[in-house]
Amino acid sequence: MPRTFTLGSRASKLAQIQTLIVRDALQTAHPDDEFNLSFMTTGGDKNQAEALYLLGGKSLWTEELEEALLKGDIDIIVHSLKDVPTVLPEGCEIGAIMQRENPCDSLVVKKGLPYKSLEELPDGSIVGTSSVRRVAQLRRAFPTLVFADVRGNLNTRLAKLDRPDGEYAAIVLARAGLVRLDMEERITSDISPPTLYHAVGQGALGIEIRSDDIEVKGLLASLSHRETELRCRAERACLRVLEGGCSVPVGVASHVASGSVLSLTGTVTSLTGNPHVVHTLSAQVLTFEDAEGLGADVGHALIENGAKAVLEEVSLSREAKVKRDENKAAETGRQATTAGSVDARPIISGSHIDSFLNPKIELSPMFMVCRSELRKDFPGAWPME
Ligand SMILES: NCc1[nH]cc(CCC(=O)O)c1CC(=O)O
């Protein structure tokens, strides 16, 4: 008798392609079993503009899928690992992490423009990015460029970039997403460490399952890629320490040498670009727990070496943001946490942020509401990408 399992993911094109990658790998490893697919439009998909916020304490991207998983409607969730909070709800866990694509970020220059890198862009050029991690590090490296928010799925972002009357000269995206969508030829150049440290888990697929599902655990055993899993477990453990309840501009780079020597560099960067704290540790790791221990050590070392001030700055700014949303909500009668995320007021006062503000374009809320503050029973971290 063939067994039947259902894989679920978000309905975006990238999520569907990633789910097919996992389905094909499972089907090859288990030719006698059946694998169904279920794609769900999540709260985050329905409202891109509000995706960084909480709606009634929910994680917009993952909660509906996790509910379906816990109910038994689906057996496996396929995620971009970088979008998965570092603390999962009770009863859910990461069952496998598959071999990673190149995790770096890439520059995509507008069609018709001659520039090949951020270095070549003229002063004042507007570069679209979707994350505070990228903005913080790129502002530091390229203070004469203007970084602005660009949202939507990959195709929407590329369409905004290429619009003849569009403001963006270039956008920055994860290389892995472009590769999986077969749009590698749009990549103008890669932006690698030490200029830009990538997001925790970037480029890897994370497979979430019910913690008590022994059968699915067995099923996934052949999919897990040990080196990727060691690196990503360390990266996630580092982020878990740094979050301490809220999201911060964290970048990482990692590698495994001689099979078991894991190196992890973590960075925490102020949204002004300075301070930028970097710390690297290497150690032999035999188990995933060892890798997580190394990751947590990097997180603590960053805090001791100056990241604390950055975390405090982020937390102060976040409180200000929450307050403004509450005021706005009181004015408009909208719920505080669903207030629009396009907010053109500067988060940090002072000249350093002014060049980020261009009234013509959408600006991101620079900081996110902490999930843990709104949902004390769930100290999960909010992914910031
Ligand atoms: N949050 C969006 C997201 N989630 C995963 C990817 C790309 C694929 C990956 O990093 O695994 C992207 C797009 C991007 O950041 O450019």
PDBQT file of the ligand as one rigid body, heavy atoms in Angstrom, charges set to zero:
ROOT
HETATM    1  N1  LIG A 401      11.615  37.314   2.057  1.00  0.00    +0.000 N 
HETATM    2  C1  LIG A 401      11.590  37.069   0.715  1.00  0.00    +0.000 C 
HETATM    3  C2  LIG A 401      12.449  35.930   0.298  1.00  0.00    +0.000 A 
HETATM    4  N2  LIG A 401      12.458  34.761   0.966  1.00  0.00    +0.000 N 
HETATM    5  C3  LIG A 401      13.350  33.929   0.339  1.00  0.00    +0.000 A 
HETATM    6  C4  LIG A 401      13.882  34.614  -0.741  1.00  0.00    +0.000 A 
HETATM    7  C5  LIG A 401      14.878  34.116  -1.685  1.00  0.00    +0.000 C 
HETATM    8  C6  LIG A 401      15.276  32.680  -1.559  1.00  0.00    +0.000 C 
HETATM    9  C7  LIG A 401      16.126  32.365  -0.356  1.00  0.00    +0.000 C 
HETATM   10  O1  LIG A 401      16.795  33.228   0.212  1.00  0.00    +0.000 OA
HETATM   11  O2  LIG A 401      16.148  31.189   0.019  1.00  0.00    +0.000 OA
HETATM   12  C8  LIG A 401      13.291  35.883  -0.778  1.00  0.00    +0.000 A 
HETATM   13  C9  LIG A 401      13.516  36.957  -1.774  1.00  0.00    +0.000 C 
HETATM   14  C10 LIG A 401      14.691  37.858  -1.491  1.00  0.00    +0.000 C 
HETATM   15  O3  LIG A 401      15.054  38.102  -0.340  1.00  0.00    +0.000 OA
HETATM   16  O4  LIG A 401      15.257  38.380  -2.457  1.00  0.00    +0.000 OA
ENDROOT
TORSDOF 0
